[in-house]
């Protein structure tokens, strides 16, 4: 995957639309504990899943998830 070549240890990554956190976890492994991943998920149910996944995998120290969404009229 092209993103894997771009993301390095210590980087900061914004994951918009995290869904269940597949890429969030991959990004967390790539940035390591010295980096940060910020995940944004609009669906409350899915946000609960990604939050649980991050915590279960012991990544809470450098991954934070936020329930948010945007829209236009």
CHARMM-style PDB file with segment names, atoms N, HN, CA, C and O in Angstrom:
ATOM      1  N   UNK     1       0.845  -1.172   0.000  1.00  0.00      PROA
ATOM      2  CA  UNK     1       0.000   0.000   0.000  1.00  0.00      PROA
ATOM      3  C   UNK     1       0.893   1.239   0.000  1.00  0.00      PROA
ATOM      4  O   UNK     1       1.879   1.300   0.734  1.00  0.00      PROA
ATOM      5  N   UNK     2       0.549   2.206  -0.812  1.00  0.00      PROA
ATOM      6  HN  UNK     2      -0.252   2.156  -1.409  1.00  0.00      PROA
ATOM      7  CA  UNK     2       1.338   3.422  -0.970  1.00  0.00      PROA
ATOM      8  C   UNK     2       1.467   4.202   0.336  1.00  0.00      PROA
ATOM      9  O   UNK     2       2.538   4.741   0.617  1.00  0.00      PROA
ATOM     10  N   UNK     3       0.417   4.277   1.132  1.00  0.00      PROA
ATOM     11  HN  UNK     3      -0.453   3.840   0.904  1.00  0.00      PROA
ATOM     12  CA  UNK     3       0.470   5.022   2.394  1.00  0.00      PROA
ATOM     13  C   UNK     3       1.523   4.467   3.346  1.00  0.00      PROA
ATOM     14  O   UNK     3       2.147   5.223   4.090  1.00  0.00      PROA
ATOM     15  N   UNK     4       1.720   3.187   3.326  1.00  0.00      PROA
ATOM     16  HN  UNK     4       1.214   2.573   2.721  1.00  0.00      PROA
ATOM     17  CA  UNK     4       2.700   2.566   4.222  1.00  0.00      PROA
ATOM     18  C   UNK     4       4.109   3.074   3.953  1.00  0.00      PROA
ATOM     19  O   UNK     4       4.936   3.125   4.863  1.00  0.00      PROA
ATOM     20  N   UNK     5       4.386   3.449   2.715  1.00  0.00      PROA
ATOM     21  HN  UNK     5       3.714   3.408   1.976  1.00  0.00      PROA
ATOM     22  CA  UNK     5       5.711   3.979   2.387  1.00  0.00      PROA
ATOM     23  C   UNK     5       5.851   5.438   2.817  1.00  0.00      PROA
ATOM     24  O   UNK     5       6.967   5.921   3.007  1.00  0.00      PROA
ATOM     25  N   UNK     6       4.742   6.138   2.972  1.00  0.00      PROA
ATOM     26  HN  UNK     6       3.835   5.746   2.818  1.00  0.00      PROA
ATOM     27  CA  UNK     6       4.779   7.558   3.317  1.00  0.00      PROA
ATOM     28  C   UNK     6       4.827   7.810   4.823  1.00  0.00      PROA
ATOM     29  O   UNK     6       5.437   8.782   5.268  1.00  0.00      PROA
ATOM     30  N   UNK     7       4.194   6.952   5.602  1.00  0.00      PROA
ATOM     31  HN  UNK     7       3.698   6.162   5.240  1.00  0.00      PROA
ATOM     32  CA  UNK     7       4.066   7.165   7.048  1.00  0.00      PROA
ATOM     33  C   UNK     7       5.278   6.568   7.755  1.00  0.00      PROA
ATOM     34  O   UNK     7       5.617   5.398   7.576  1.00  0.00      PROA
ATOM     35  N   UNK     8       5.911   7.403   8.554  1.00  0.00      PROA
ATOM     36  HN  UNK     8       5.635   8.353   8.699  1.00  0.00      PROA
ATOM     37  CA  UNK     8       7.146   7.012   9.243  1.00  0.00      PROA
ATOM     38  C   UNK     8       6.978   7.122  10.759  1.00  0.00      PROA
ATOM     39  O   UNK     8       6.073   7.811  11.228  1.00  0.00      PROA
ATOM     40  N   UNK     9       7.839   6.452  11.532  1.00  0.00      PROA
ATOM     41  HN  UNK     9       8.574   5.892  11.151  1.00  0.00      PROA
ATOM     42  CA  UNK     9       7.791   6.583  12.989  1.00  0.00      PROA
ATOM     43  C   UNK     9       7.864   8.061  13.404  1.00  0.00      PROA
ATOM     44  O   UNK     9       8.674   8.830  12.888  1.00  0.00      PROA
ATOM     45  N   UNK    10       7.002   8.424  14.340  1.00  0.00      PROA
ATOM     46  HN  UNK    10       6.344   7.799  14.759  1.00  0.00      PROA
ATOM     47  CA  UNK    10       6.964   9.786  14.839  1.00  0.00      PROA
ATOM     48  C   UNK    10       6.012  10.700  14.090  1.00  0.00      PROA
ATOM     49  O   UNK    10       5.771  11.826  14.526  1.00  0.00      PROA
ATOM     50  N   UNK    11       5.462  10.237  12.962  1.00  0.00      PROA
ATOM     51  HN  UNK    11       5.658   9.323  12.608  1.00  0.00      PROA
ATOM     52  CA  UNK    11       4.521  11.063  12.194  1.00  0.00      PROA
ATOM     53  C   UNK    11       3.208  11.250  12.938  1.00  0.00      PROA
ATOM     54  O   UNK    11       2.918  10.558  13.914  1.00  0.00      PROA
ATOM     55  N   UNK    12       2.433  12.193  12.456  1.00  0.00      PROA
ATOM     56  HN  UNK    12       2.669  12.755  11.663  1.00  0.00      PROA
ATOM     57  CA  UNK    12       1.068  12.415  12.938  1.00  0.00      PROA
ATOM     58  C   UNK    12       0.131  12.149  11.771  1.00  0.00      PROA
ATOM     59  O   UNK    12       0.332  12.666  10.672  1.00  0.00      PROA
ATOM     60  N   UNK    13      -0.903  11.331  12.017  1.00  0.00      PROA
ATOM     61  HN  UNK    13      -1.066  10.911  12.910  1.00  0.00      PROA
ATOM     62  CA  UNK    13      -1.818  10.919  10.957  1.00  0.00      PROA
ATOM     63  C   UNK    13      -3.245  11.249  11.365  1.00  0.00      PROA
ATOM     64  O   UNK    13      -3.649  10.995  12.500  1.00  0.00      PROA
ATOM     65  N   UNK    14      -4.003  11.813  10.440  1.00  0.00      PROA
ATOM     66  HN  UNK    14      -3.675  12.019   9.518  1.00  0.00      PROA
ATOM     67  CA  UNK    14      -5.425  12.069  10.632  1.00  0.00      PROA
ATOM     68  C   UNK    14      -6.194  11.055   9.802  1.00  0.00      PROA
ATOM     69  O   UNK    14      -6.066  11.021   8.578  1.00  0.00      PROA
ATOM     70  N   UNK    15      -6.993  10.231  10.468  1.00  0.00      PROA
ATOM     71  HN  UNK    15      -7.097  10.259  11.462  1.00  0.00      PROA
ATOM     72  CA  UNK    15      -7.788   9.192   9.802  1.00  0.00      PROA
ATOM     73  C   UNK    15      -9.253   9.613   9.870  1.00  0.00      PROA
ATOM     74  O   UNK    15      -9.906   9.432  10.898  1.00  0.00      PROA
ATOM     75  N   UNK    16      -9.767  10.171   8.782  1.00  0.00      PROA
ATOM     76  HN  UNK    16      -9.236  10.317   7.947  1.00  0.00      PROA
ATOM     77  CA  UNK    16     -11.145  10.657   8.736  1.00  0.00      PROA
ATOM     78  C   UNK    16     -12.031   9.541   8.187  1.00  0.00      PROA
ATOM     79  O   UNK    16     -11.803   9.031   7.090  1.00  0.00      PROA
ATOM     80  N   UNK    17     -13.046   9.172   8.971  1.00  0.00      PROA
ATOM     81  HN  UNK    17     -13.231   9.586   9.862  1.00  0.00      PROA
ATOM     82  CA  UNK    17     -13.909   8.059   8.597  1.00  0.00      PROA
ATOM     83  C   UNK    17     -13.251   6.743   8.976  1.00  0.00      PROA
ATOM     84  O   UNK    17     -13.041   5.874   8.130  1.00  0.00      PROA
ATOM     85  N   UNK    18     -12.929   6.605  10.252  1.00  0.00      PROA
ATOM     86  HN  UNK    18     -13.100   7.311  10.939  1.00  0.00      PROA
ATOM     87  CA  UNK    18     -12.151   5.451  10.716  1.00  0.00      PROA
ATOM     88  C   UNK    18     -12.861   4.116  10.565  1.00  0.00      PROA
ATOM     89  O   UNK    18     -12.219   3.067  10.524  1.00  0.00      PROA
ATOM     90  N   UNK    19     -14.195   4.156  10.482  1.00  0.00      PROA
ATOM     91  HN  UNK    19     -14.717   5.008  10.515  1.00  0.00      PROA
ATOM     92  CA  UNK    19     -14.965   2.917  10.443  1.00  0.00      PROA
ATOM     93  C   UNK    19     -14.602   2.108  11.683  1.00  0.00      PROA
ATOM     94  O   UNK    19     -14.631   2.658  12.784  1.00  0.00      PROA
ATOM     95  N   UNK    20     -14.263   0.830  11.555  1.00  0.00      PROA
ATOM     96  HN  UNK    20     -14.240   0.383  10.660  1.00  0.00      PROA
ATOM     97  CA  UNK    20     -13.961   0.013  12.736  1.00  0.00      PROA
ATOM     98  C   UNK    20     -12.493   0.085  13.150  1.00  0.00      PROA
ATOM     99  O   UNK    20     -12.099  -0.552  14.127  1.00  0.00      PROA
ATOM    100  N   UNK    21     -11.687   0.845  12.428  1.00  0.00      PROA
ATOM    101  HN  UNK    21     -12.008   1.362  11.634  1.00  0.00      PROA
ATOM    102  CA  UNK    21     -10.314   1.082  12.853  1.00  0.00      PROA
ATOM    103  C   UNK    21      -9.239   0.275  12.161  1.00  0.00      PROA
ATOM    104  O   UNK    21      -8.110   0.230  12.649  1.00  0.00      PROA
ATOM    105  N   UNK    22      -9.539  -0.364  11.047  1.00  0.00      PROA
ATOM    106  HN  UNK    22     -10.456  -0.328  10.651  1.00  0.00      PROA
ATOM    107  CA  UNK    22      -8.522  -1.168  10.350  1.00  0.00      PROA
ATOM    108  C   UNK    22      -7.290  -0.321  10.030  1.00  0.00      PROA
ATOM    109  O   UNK    22      -6.171  -0.666  10.412  1.00  0.00      PROA
ATOM    110  N   UNK    23      -7.508   0.779   9.332  1.00  0.00      PROA
ATOM    111  HN  UNK    23      -8.416   1.059   9.022  1.00  0.00      PROA
ATOM    112  CA  UNK    23      -6.379   1.646   8.963  1.00  0.00      PROA
ATOM    113  C   UNK    23      -5.828   2.388  10.176  1.00  0.00      PROA
ATOM    114  O   UNK    23      -4.631   2.668  10.245  1.00  0.00      PROA
ATOM    115  N   UNK    24      -6.686   2.704  11.120  1.00  0.00      PROA
ATOM    116  HN  UNK    24      -7.659   2.477  11.064  1.00  0.00      PROA
ATOM    117  CA  UNK    24      -6.236   3.367  12.342  1.00  0.00      PROA
ATOM    118  C   UNK    24      -5.168   2.525  13.034  1.00  0.00      PROA
ATOM    119  O   UNK    24      -4.133   3.050  13.447  1.00  0.00      PROA
ATOM    120  N   UNK    25      -5.414   1.230  13.162  1.00  0.00      PROA
ATOM    121  HN  UNK    25      -6.254   0.803  12.827  1.00  0.00      PROA
ATOM    122  CA  UNK    25      -4.444   0.332  13.786  1.00  0.00      PROA
ATOM    123  C   UNK    25      -3.162   0.213  12.966  1.00  0.00      PROA
ATOM    124  O   UNK    25      -2.063   0.185  13.519  1.00  0.00      PROA
ATOM    125  N   UNK    26      -3.311   0.143  11.651  1.00  0.00      PROA
ATOM    126  HN  UNK    26      -4.204   0.165  11.202  1.00  0.00      PROA
ATOM    127  CA  UNK    26      -2.143   0.061  10.791  1.00  0.00      PROA
ATOM    128  C   UNK    26      -1.305   1.348  10.916  1.00  0.00      PROA
ATOM    129  O   UNK    26      -0.080   1.290  11.027  1.00  0.00      PROA
ATOM    130  N   UNK    27      -1.976   2.496  10.895  1.00  0.00      PROA
ATOM    131  HN  UNK    27      -2.971   2.543  10.805  1.00  0.00      PROA
ATOM    132  CA  UNK    27      -1.266   3.764  11.046  1.00  0.00      PROA
ATOM    133  C   UNK    27      -0.563   3.831  12.397  1.00  0.00      PROA
ATOM    134  O   UNK    27       0.562   4.322  12.489  1.00  0.00      PROA
ATOM    135  N   UNK    28      -1.224   3.339  13.447  1.00  0.00      PROA
ATOM    136  HN  UNK    28      -2.138   2.940  13.372  1.00  0.00      PROA
ATOM    137  CA  UNK    28      -0.633   3.361  14.791  1.00  0.00      PROA
ATOM    138  C   UNK    28       0.651   2.541  14.834  1.00  0.00      PROA
ATOM    139  O   UNK    28       1.620   2.942  15.478  1.00  0.00      PROA
ATOM    140  N   UNK    29       0.665   1.414  14.166  1.00  0.00      PROA
ATOM    141  HN  UNK    29      -0.122   1.088  13.643  1.00  0.00      PROA
ATOM    142  CA  UNK    29       1.882   0.600  14.121  1.00  0.00      PROA
ATOM    143  C   UNK    29       2.989   1.314  13.360  1.00  0.00      PROA
ATOM    144  O   UNK    29       4.160   1.222  13.726  1.00  0.00      PROA
ATOM    145  N   UNK    30       2.618   2.025  12.299  1.00  0.00      PROA
ATOM    146  HN  UNK    30       1.666   2.100  12.001  1.00  0.00      PROA
ATOM    147  CA  UNK    30       3.623   2.713  11.488  1.00  0.00      PROA
ATOM    148  C   UNK    30       4.224   3.922  12.202  1.00  0.00      PROA
ATOM    149  O   UNK    30       5.429   4.155  12.104  1.00  0.00      PROA
ATOM    150  N   UNK    31       3.408   4.692  12.917  1.00  0.00      PROA
ATOM    151  HN  UNK    31       2.430   4.503  12.996  1.00  0.00      PROA
ATOM    152  CA  UNK    31       3.926   5.890  13.593  1.00  0.00      PROA
ATOM    153  C   UNK    31       4.622   5.543  14.901  1.00  0.00      PROA
ATOM    154  O   UNK    31       5.468   6.301  15.375  1.00  0.00      PROA
ATOM    155  N   UNK    32       4.272   4.400  15.488  1.00  0.00      PROA
ATOM    156  HN  UNK    32       3.585   3.784  15.103  1.00  0.00      PROA
ATOM    157  CA  UNK    32       4.882   3.975  16.742  1.00  0.00      PROA
ATOM    158  C   UNK    32       4.461   4.851  17.910  1.00  0.00      PROA
ATOM    159  O   UNK    32       3.693   5.797  17.734  1.00  0.00      PROA
ATOM    160  N   UNK    33       4.954   4.544  19.092  1.00  0.00      PROA
ATOM    161  HN  UNK    33       5.577   3.775  19.235  1.00  0.00      PROA
ATOM    162  CA  UNK    33       4.545   5.273  20.294  1.00  0.00      PROA
ATOM    163  C   UNK    33       4.980   6.739  20.306  1.00  0.00      PROA
ATOM    164  O   UNK    33       4.416   7.539  21.053  1.00  0.00      PROA
ATOM    165  N   UNK    34       5.972   7.103  19.493  1.00  0.00      PROA
ATOM    166  HN  UNK    34       6.430   6.453  18.887  1.00  0.00      PROA
ATOM    167  CA  UNK    34       6.386   8.501  19.443  1.00  0.00      PROA
ATOM    168  C   UNK    34       5.527   9.322  18.484  1.00  0.00      PROA
ATOM    169  O   UNK    34       5.639  10.547  18.467  1.00  0.00      PROA
ATOM    170  N   UNK    35       4.677   8.684  17.690  1.00  0.00      PROA
ATOM    171  HN  UNK    35       4.585   7.688  17.704  1.00  0.00      PROA
ATOM    172  CA  UNK    35       3.778   9.377  16.768  1.00  0.00      PROA
ATOM    173  C   UNK    35       2.371   9.490  17.339  1.00  0.00      PROA
ATOM    174  O   UNK    35       2.115   9.090  18.475  1.00  0.00      PROA
ATOM    175  N   UNK    36       1.464  10.037  16.540  1.00  0.00      PROA
ATOM    176  HN  UNK    36       1.672  10.361  15.617  1.00  0.00      PROA
ATOM    177  CA  UNK    36       0.060  10.177  16.967  1.00  0.00      PROA
ATOM    178  C   UNK    36      -0.853   9.853  15.799  1.00  0.00      PROA
ATOM    179  O   UNK    36      -0.548  10.163  14.647  1.00  0.00      PROA
ATOM    180  N   UNK    37      -1.977   9.226  16.111  1.00  0.00      PROA
ATOM    181  HN  UNK    37      -2.225   8.974  17.047  1.00  0.00      PROA
ATOM    182  CA  UNK    37      -3.038   9.001  15.134  1.00  0.00      PROA
ATOM    183  C   UNK    37      -4.310   9.577  15.723  1.00  0.00      PROA
ATOM    184  O   UNK    37      -4.678   9.267  16.856  1.00  0.00      PROA
ATOM    185  N   UNK    38      -4.975  10.412  14.955  1.00  0.00      PROA
ATOM    186  HN  UNK    38      -4.676  10.665  14.035  1.00  0.00      PROA
ATOM    187  CA  UNK    38      -6.258  10.979  15.346  1.00  0.00      PROA
ATOM    188  C   UNK    38      -7.306  10.412  14.409  1.00  0.00      PROA
ATOM    189  O   UNK    38      -7.263  10.645  13.201  1.00  0.00      PROA
ATOM    190  N   UNK    39      -8.251   9.664  14.970  1.00  0.00      PROA
ATOM    191  HN  UNK    39      -8.286   9.474  15.951  1.00  0.00      PROA
ATOM    192  CA  UNK    39      -9.321   9.065  14.180  1.00  0.00      PROA
ATOM    193  C   UNK    39     -10.625   9.808  14.386  1.00  0.00      PROA
ATOM    194  O   UNK    39     -10.982  10.154  15.512  1.00  0.00      PROA
ATOM    195  N   UNK    40     -11.338  10.053  13.291  1.00  0.00      PROA
ATOM    196  HN  UNK    40     -11.048   9.772  12.376  1.00  0.00      PROA
ATOM    197  CA  UNK    40     -12.631  10.725  13.322  1.00  0.00      PROA
ATOM    198  C   UNK    40     -13.673   9.777  12.737  1.00  0.00      PROA
ATOM    199  O   UNK    40     -13.503   9.279  11.624  1.00  0.00      PROA
ATOM    200  N   UNK    41     -14.753   9.524  13.482  1.00  0.00      PROA
ATOM    201  HN  UNK    41     -14.891   9.929  14.387  1.00  0.00      PROA
ATOM    202  CA  UNK    41     -15.830   8.651  13.007  1.00  0.00      PROA
ATOM    203  C   UNK    41     -17.181   9.261  13.364  1.00  0.00      PROA
ATOM    204  O   UNK    41     -17.422   9.601  14.522  1.00  0.00      PROA
ATOM    205  N   UNK    42     -18.059   9.400  12.380  1.00  0.00      PROA
ATOM    206  HN  UNK    42     -17.863   9.124  11.439  1.00  0.00      PROA
ATOM    207  CA  UNK    42     -19.354  10.060  12.575  1.00  0.00      PROA
ATOM    208  C   UNK    42     -20.415   9.153  13.197  1.00  0.00      PROA
ATOM    209  O   UNK    42     -21.262   9.629  13.953  1.00  0.00      PROA
ATOM    210  N   UNK    43     -20.382   7.875  12.895  1.00  0.00      PROA
ATOM    211  HN  UNK    43     -19.694   7.489  12.281  1.00  0.00      PROA
ATOM    212  CA  UNK    43     -21.408   6.958  13.395  1.00  0.00      PROA
ATOM    213  C   UNK    43     -21.141   6.594  14.858  1.00  0.00      PROA
ATOM    214  O   UNK    43     -20.081   6.052  15.172  1.00  0.00      PROA
ATOM    215  N   UNK    44     -22.085   6.884  15.751  1.00  0.00      PROA
ATOM    216  HN  UNK    44     -22.946   7.324  15.495  1.00  0.00      PROA
ATOM    217  CA  UNK    44     -21.870   6.571  17.173  1.00  0.00      PROA
ATOM    218  C   UNK    44     -21.594   5.081  17.423  1.00  0.00      PROA
ATOM    219  O   UNK    44     -20.725   4.744  18.227  1.00  0.00      PROA
ATOM    220  N   UNK    45     -22.304   4.213  16.760  1.00  0.00      PROA
ATOM    221  HN  UNK    45     -23.010   4.487  16.107  1.00  0.00      PROA
ATOM    222  CA  UNK    45     -22.118   2.768  16.958  1.00  0.00      PROA
ATOM    223  C   UNK    45     -20.734   2.329  16.485  1.00  0.00      PROA
ATOM    224  O   UNK    45     -20.047   1.565  17.163  1.00  0.00      PROA
ATOM    225  N   UNK    46     -20.340   2.820  15.320  1.00  0.00      PROA
ATOM    226  HN  UNK    46     -20.898   3.441  14.770  1.00  0.00      PROA
ATOM    227  CA  UNK    46     -19.029   2.473  14.788  1.00  0.00      PROA
ATOM    228  C   UNK    46     -17.925   3.111  15.618  1.00  0.00      PROA
ATOM    229  O   UNK    46     -16.871   2.506  15.814  1.00  0.00      PROA
ATOM    230  N   UNK    47     -18.153   4.324  16.106  1.00  0.00      PROA
ATOM    231  HN  UNK    47     -19.009   4.815  15.946  1.00  0.00      PROA
ATOM    232  CA  UNK    47     -17.176   4.975  16.970  1.00  0.00      PROA
ATOM    233  C   UNK    47     -16.907   4.128  18.209  1.00  0.00      PROA
ATOM    234  O   UNK    47     -15.757   3.997  18.629  1.00  0.00      PROA
ATOM    235  N   UNK    48     -17.949   3.554  18.795  1.00  0.00      PROA
ATOM    236  HN  UNK    48     -18.883   3.660  18.454  1.00  0.00      PROA
ATOM    237  CA  UNK    48     -17.764   2.685  19.959  1.00  0.00      PROA
ATOM    238  C   UNK    48     -16.868   1.494  19.613  1.00  0.00      PROA
ATOM    239  O   UNK    48     -16.035   1.084  20.422  1.00  0.00      PROA
ATOM    240  N   UNK    49     -17.039   0.943  18.416  1.00  0.00      PROA
ATOM    241  HN  UNK    49     -17.715   1.275  17.758  1.00  0.00      PROA
ATOM    242  CA  UNK    49     -16.214  -0.196  17.991  1.00  0.00      PROA
ATOM    243  C   UNK    49     -14.750   0.191  17.841  1.00  0.00      PROA
ATOM    244  O   UNK    49     -13.867  -0.523  18.316  1.00  0.00      PROA
ATOM    245  N   UNK    50     -14.486   1.321  17.183  1.00  0.00      PROA
ATOM    246  HN  UNK    50     -15.203   1.901  16.797  1.00  0.00      PROA
ATOM    247  CA  UNK    50     -13.094   1.722  16.987  1.00  0.00      PROA
ATOM    248  C   UNK    50     -12.448   2.072  18.324  1.00  0.00      PROA
ATOM    249  O   UNK    50     -11.268   1.784  18.526  1.00  0.00      PROA
ATOM    250  N   UNK    51     -13.185   2.679  19.231  1.00  0.00      PROA
ATOM    251  HN  UNK    51     -14.143   2.913  19.068  1.00  0.00      PROA
ATOM    252  CA  UNK    51     -12.640   3.002  20.555  1.00  0.00      PROA
ATOM    253  C   UNK    51     -12.253   1.735  21.307  1.00  0.00      PROA
ATOM    254  O   UNK    51     -11.194   1.673  21.931  1.00  0.00      PROA
ATOM    255  N   UNK    52     -13.114   0.731  21.243  1.00  0.00      PROA
ATOM    256  HN  UNK    52     -13.974   0.782  20.736  1.00  0.00      PROA
ATOM    257  CA  UNK    52     -12.843  -0.545  21.888  1.00  0.00      PROA
ATOM    258  C   UNK    52     -11.631  -1.234  21.250  1.00  0.00      PROA
ATOM    259  O   UNK    52     -10.793  -1.799  21.953  1.00  0.00      PROA
ATOM    260  N   UNK    53     -11.543  -1.184  19.928  1.00  0.00      PROA
ATOM    261  HN  UNK    53     -12.223  -0.725  19.357  1.00  0.00      PROA
ATOM    262  CA  UNK    53     -10.433  -1.803  19.209  1.00  0.00      PROA
ATOM    263  C   UNK    53      -9.100  -1.172  19.594  1.00  0.00      PROA
ATOM    264  O   UNK    53      -8.113  -1.874  19.818  1.00  0.00      PROA
ATOM    265  N   UNK    54      -9.078   0.158  19.669  1.00  0.00      PROA
ATOM    266  HN  UNK    54      -9.879   0.728  19.487  1.00  0.00      PROA
ATOM    267  CA  UNK    54      -7.851   0.868  20.042  1.00  0.00      PROA
ATOM    268  C   UNK    54      -7.426   0.479  21.457  1.00  0.00      PROA
ATOM    269  O   UNK    54      -6.256   0.185  21.704  1.00  0.00      PROA
ATOM    270  N   UNK    55      -8.372   0.479  22.367  1.00  0.00      PROA
ATOM    271  HN  UNK    55      -9.322   0.717  22.167  1.00  0.00      PROA
ATOM    272  CA  UNK    55      -8.064   0.138  23.761  1.00  0.00      PROA
ATOM    273  C   UNK    55      -7.614  -1.322  23.886  1.00  0.00      PROA
ATOM    274  O   UNK    55      -6.641  -1.615  24.581  1.00  0.00      PROA
ATOM    275  N   UNK    56      -8.324  -2.237  23.212  1.00  0.00      PROA
ATOM    276  HN  UNK    56      -9.114  -2.000  22.648  1.00  0.00      PROA
ATOM    277  CA  UNK    56      -8.006  -3.661  23.263  1.00  0.00      PROA
ATOM    278  C   UNK    56      -6.588  -3.931  22.776  1.00  0.00      PROA
ATOM    279  O   UNK    56      -5.910  -4.817  23.297  1.00  0.00      PROA
ATOM    280  N   UNK    57      -6.136  -3.172  21.778  1.00  0.00      PROA
ATOM    281  HN  UNK    57      -6.687  -2.452  21.354  1.00  0.00      PROA
ATOM    282  CA  UNK    57      -4.809  -3.362  21.206  1.00  0.00      PROA
ATOM    283  C   UNK    57      -3.724  -2.560  21.915  1.00  0.00      PROA
ATOM    284  O   UNK    57      -2.578  -2.525  21.467  1.00  0.00      PROA
ATOM    285  N   UNK    58      -4.087  -1.913  23.029  1.00  0.00      PROA
ATOM    286  HN  UNK    58      -5.018  -1.941  23.394  1.00  0.00      PROA
ATOM    287  CA  UNK    58      -3.104  -1.191  23.828  1.00  0.00      PROA
ATOM    288  C   UNK    58      -2.505   0.020  23.140  1.00  0.00      PROA
ATOM    289  O   UNK    58      -1.335   0.339  23.347  1.00  0.00      PROA
ATOM    290  N   UNK    59      -3.299   0.696  22.322  1.00  0.00      PROA
ATOM    291  HN  UNK    59      -4.250   0.436  22.154  1.00  0.00      PROA
ATOM    292  CA  UNK    59      -2.779   1.821  21.553  1.00  0.00      PROA
ATOM    293  C   UNK    59      -3.299   3.173  22.025  1.00  0.00      PROA
ATOM    294  O   UNK    59      -3.083   4.185  21.359  1.00  0.00      PROA
ATOM    295  N   UNK    60      -3.971   3.199  23.148  1.00  0.00      PROA
ATOM    296  HN  UNK    60      -4.146   2.376  23.689  1.00  0.00      PROA
ATOM    297  CA  UNK    60      -4.579   4.440  23.642  1.00  0.00      PROA
ATOM    298  C   UNK    60      -3.558   5.542  23.908  1.00  0.00      PROA
ATOM    299  O   UNK    60      -3.914   6.720  23.921  1.00  0.00      PROA
ATOM    300  N   UNK    61      -2.308   5.178  24.116  1.00  0.00      PROA
ATOM    301  HN  UNK    61      -2.019   4.221  24.105  1.00  0.00      PROA
ATOM    302  CA  UNK    61      -1.295   6.196  24.420  1.00  0.00      PROA
ATOM    303  C   UNK    61      -0.964   7.073  23.221  1.00  0.00      PROA
ATOM    304  O   UNK    61      -0.563   8.222  23.403  1.00  0.00      PROA
ATOM    305  N   UNK    62      -1.118   6.567  22.004  1.00  0.00      PROA
ATOM    306  HN  UNK    62      -1.444   5.633  21.856  1.00  0.00      PROA
ATOM    307  CA  UNK    62      -0.811   7.394  20.838  1.00  0.00      PROA
ATOM    308  C   UNK    62      -1.892   7.403  19.769  1.00  0.00      PROA
ATOM    309  O   UNK    62      -1.673   7.884  18.658  1.00  0.00      PROA
ATOM    310  N   UNK    63      -3.071   6.864  20.112  1.00  0.00      PROA
ATOM    311  HN  UNK    63      -3.249   6.473  21.015  1.00  0.00      PROA
ATOM    312  CA  UNK    63      -4.226   6.942  19.213  1.00  0.00      PROA
ATOM    313  C   UNK    63      -5.388   7.552  19.975  1.00  0.00      PROA
ATOM    314  O   UNK    63      -5.720   7.108  21.074  1.00  0.00      PROA
ATOM    315  N   UNK    64      -6.000   8.562  19.396  1.00  0.00      PROA
ATOM    316  HN  UNK    64      -5.730   8.923  18.504  1.00  0.00      PROA
ATOM    317  CA  UNK    64      -7.209   9.118  19.997  1.00  0.00      PROA
ATOM    318  C   UNK    64      -8.287   9.160  18.921  1.00  0.00      PROA
ATOM    319  O   UNK    64      -8.019   9.487  17.765  1.00  0.00      PROA
ATOM    320  N   UNK    65      -9.509   8.823  19.322  1.00  0.00      PROA
ATOM    321  HN  UNK    65      -9.726   8.557  20.261  1.00  0.00      PROA
ATOM    322  CA  UNK    65     -10.641   8.813  18.407  1.00  0.00      PROA
ATOM    323  C   UNK    65     -11.685   9.792  18.903  1.00  0.00      PROA
ATOM    324  O   UNK    65     -11.872   9.989  20.104  1.00  0.00      PROA
ATOM    325  N   UNK    66     -12.365  10.406  17.929  1.00  0.00      PROA
ATOM    326  HN  UNK    66     -12.213  10.246  16.953  1.00  0.00      PROA
ATOM    327  CA  UNK    66     -13.377  11.399  18.268  1.00  0.00      PROA
ATOM    328  C   UNK    66     -14.629  11.156  17.431  1.00  0.00      PROA
ATOM    329  O   UNK    66     -14.539  10.908  16.228  1.00  0.00      PROA
ATOM    330  N   UNK    67     -15.800  11.228  18.072  1.00  0.00      PROA
ATOM    331  HN  UNK    67     -15.874  11.430  19.048  1.00  0.00      PROA
ATOM    332  CA  UNK    67     -17.049  11.072  17.323  1.00  0.00      PROA
ATOM    333  C   UNK    67     -17.427  12.416  16.705  1.00  0.00      PROA
ATOM    334  O   UNK    67     -17.844  13.327  17.419  1.00  0.00      PROA
ATOM    335  N   UNK    68     -17.290  12.545  15.422  1.00  0.00      PROA
ATOM    336  HN  UNK    68     -16.952  11.804  14.842  1.00  0.00      PROA
ATOM    337  CA  UNK    68     -17.597  13.809  14.765  1.00  0.00      PROA
ATOM    338  C   UNK    68     -17.983  13.554  13.309  1.00  0.00      PROA
ATOM    339  O   UNK    68     -17.601  12.545  12.717  1.00  0.00      PROA
ATOM    340  N   UNK    69     -18.730  14.465  12.760  1.00  0.00      PROA
ATOM    341  HN  UNK    69     -19.041  15.285  13.241  1.00  0.00      PROA
ATOM    342  CA  UNK    69     -19.106  14.420  11.354  1.00  0.00      PROA
ATOM    343  C   UNK    69     -19.397  15.821  10.882  1.00  0.00      PROA
ATOM    344  O   UNK    69     -19.567  16.734  11.691  1.00  0.00      PROA
ATOM    345  N   UNK    70     -19.456  15.995   9.590  1.00  0.00      PROA
ATOM    346  HN  UNK    70     -19.319  15.254   8.933  1.00  0.00      PROA
ATOM    347  CA  UNK    70     -19.770  17.291   9.007  1.00  0.00      PROA
ATOM    348  C   UNK    70     -20.808  17.127   7.932  1.00  0.00      PROA
ATOM    349  O   UNK    70     -21.016  16.029   7.416  1.00  0.00      PROA
ATOM    350  N   UNK    71     -21.458  18.211   7.594  1.00  0.00      PROA
ATOM    351  HN  UNK    71     -21.289  19.103   8.013  1.00  0.00      PROA
ATOM    352  CA  UNK    71     -22.405  18.199   6.477  1.00  0.00      PROA
ATOM    353  C   UNK    71     -22.528  19.610   5.922  1.00  0.00      PROA
ATOM    354  O   UNK    71     -22.162  20.586   6.575  1.00  0.00      PROA
ATOM    355  N   UNK    72     -23.045  19.697   4.717  1.00  0.00      PROA
ATOM    356  HN  UNK    72     -23.343  18.903   4.186  1.00  0.00      PROA
ATOM    357  CA  UNK    72     -23.332  20.982   4.098  1.00  0.00      PROA
ATOM    358  C   UNK    72     -24.774  20.980   3.642  1.00  0.00      PROA
ATOM    359  O   UNK    72     -25.376  19.929   3.422  1.00  0.00      PROA
ATOM    360  N   UNK    73     -25.312  22.168   3.505  1.00  0.00      PROA
ATOM    361  HN  UNK    73     -24.823  23.022   3.684  1.00  0.00      PROA
ATOM    362  CA  UNK    73     -26.708  22.268   3.009  1.00  0.00      PROA
ATOM    363  C   UNK    73     -26.712  22.728   1.586  1.00  0.00      PROA
ATOM    364  OT1 UNK    73     -27.778  22.875   0.988  1.00  0.00      PROA
TER     365      UNK     73
END
